[in-house]
């Protein structure tokens, strides 16, 4: 699993790695997006036992780099047991460009203002974006292609 790390590269710059689960939407929100009809095409997928796999041109892999059977993935897909774990970038592509996201460092959360005057807060940027997308779809502000 990728963990938060700070190291210096060859040029002296600090590099920080973030846990993969903080870069993709949660399983709960991924399930809601699938229920709402969001097309299930992403770089990462939630599969059985809350495990993340990523897709490459040669197949599927667990986050630790171990191979994940294409046949097993296809079988899980048939039984509706795979869910796109959309990244921050993938979610950003689905949201209207006019939507603004702010980070509240005091509460260590991400905030999207909703259109009814409320705000949506989440611990990760991916979950904040996913929650906003769910809100927009449910309230018919956007439609799914």
C-alpha positions in Angstrom: 0.0 0.0 0.0 1.2 3.5 -0.7 1.7 5.4 2.5 2.4 9.1 3.2 6.2 9.6 2.9 8.5 12.5 2.5 11.8 12.1 0.7 14.2 14.2 -1.3 14.7 13.4 -5.0 18.0 13.9 -6.9 17.3 17.6 -7.3 16.7 18.2 -3.5 13.0 18.6 -3.8 10.7 17.0 -1.2 8.4 14.4 -2.6 5.4 13.3 -0.6 3.4 10.2 -1.4 -0.2 9.9 -0.5 -2.2 6.8 0.3 -4.1 5.6 -2.7 -7.3 5.5 -0.8 -7.1 9.3 -0.4 -6.7 9.8 -4.1 -9.8 7.9 -5.1 -13.4 8.1 -4.0 -14.5 5.8 -1.2 -16.3 2.5 -1.9 -19.5 3.9 -0.5 -19.5 6.9 -2.8 -18.4 4.7 -5.7 -21.4 2.5 -5.2 -23.7 5.5 -5.2 -22.2 6.8 -8.4 -22.7 3.4 -10.1 -26.4 3.3 -8.9 -26.9 6.7 -10.4 -25.7 5.4 -13.8 -22.2 6.9 -14.0 -20.2 5.0 -16.6 -17.9 2.6 -14.9 -14.6 3.5 -16.6 -11.7 4.5 -14.4 -8.1 3.7 -13.7 -8.9 2.1 -10.3 -11.7 -0.2 -9.2 -13.0 -1.3 -5.8 -13.4 -5.1 -5.8 -14.3 -7.7 -3.2 -13.3 -7.1 0.4 -12.8 -3.4 -0.2 -9.6 -3.9 -2.2 -8.4 -1.6 -4.9 -7.1 -2.8 -8.2 -5.7 -0.7 -11.1 -6.1 -1.3 -14.8 -3.2 -1.3 -17.2 -2.9 -2.3 -20.9 -1.7 -5.8 -19.7 -4.3 -6.5 -17.0 -5.3 -5.7 -13.5 -3.1 -5.4 -10.4 -3.6 -5.0 -6.7 -2.2 -1.8 -5.2 0.8 -3.8 -3.9 1.7 -4.7 -7.5 0.5 -8.3 -7.4 -1.4 -9.5 -10.4 -5.2 -9.7 -10.2 -6.8 -12.2 -12.6 -8.6 -10.7 -15.6 -11.1 -13.6 -15.4 -11.8 -12.9 -11.8 -12.4 -9.2 -12.5 -14.7 -10.1 -15.4 -16.6 -12.5 -13.2 -17.0 -9.9 -10.4 -18.2 -7.4 -13.0 -20.9 -9.9 -14.1 -22.1 -10.1 -10.5 -22.1 -6.3 -10.2 -19.3 -6.5 -7.6 -16.8 -4.0 -9.2 -17.1 -0.2 -8.7 -15.1 2.5 -10.3 -12.8 4.2 -7.8 -12.7 7.5 -9.6 -9.6 9.7 -9.1 -9.7 13.4 -8.3 -8.9 14.1 -12.0 -11.5 11.7 -13.3 -14.2 13.3 -11.1 -13.0 16.8 -12.1 -13.6 15.9 -15.7 -17.2 15.0 -14.9 -18.0 18.1 -12.8 -19.0 21.4 -14.4 -16.0 23.7 -14.7 -17.8 26.5 -12.8 -17.7 24.3 -9.6 -15.1 25.5 -7.1 -13.6 23.5 -4.3 -11.8 24.9 -1.3 -9.7 23.3 1.3 -10.3 24.2 4.9 -7.0 23.5 6.7 -8.4 24.2 10.2 -10.9 21.4 9.9 -8.7 19.5 7.5 -11.6 19.0 5.0 -12.6 19.8 1.5 -15.6 22.0 0.8 -18.0 22.3 -2.2 -20.7 24.9 -1.9 -24.0 23.3 -3.0 -26.5 25.2 -5.1 -29.1 25.4 -2.3 -26.7 27.4 0.0 -25.4 24.4 2.0 -21.9 23.1 1.7 -20.6 19.6 1.3 -17.6 18.7 3.4 -15.4 15.6 3.1 -12.0 14.5 4.4 -10.5 13.9 1.0 -10.7 15.9 -2.2 -11.9 12.8 -4.1 -14.8 12.2 -1.8 -15.8 15.9 -1.9 -15.9 15.8 -5.7 -17.8 12.5 -5.7 -20.3 13.8 -3.2 -20.8 17.0 -5.3 -21.3 14.9 -8.5 -23.9 12.8 -6.7 -25.7 15.9 -5.5 -25.8 17.4 -9.0 -27.1 14.2 -10.6 -29.7 13.6 -7.9 -31.0 17.1 -8.2 -31.0 17.1 -12.0 -28.5 19.9 -12.4 -26.5 17.6 -14.7 -27.3 14.5 -16.7 -25.2 11.5 -17.3 -24.1 10.7 -20.9 
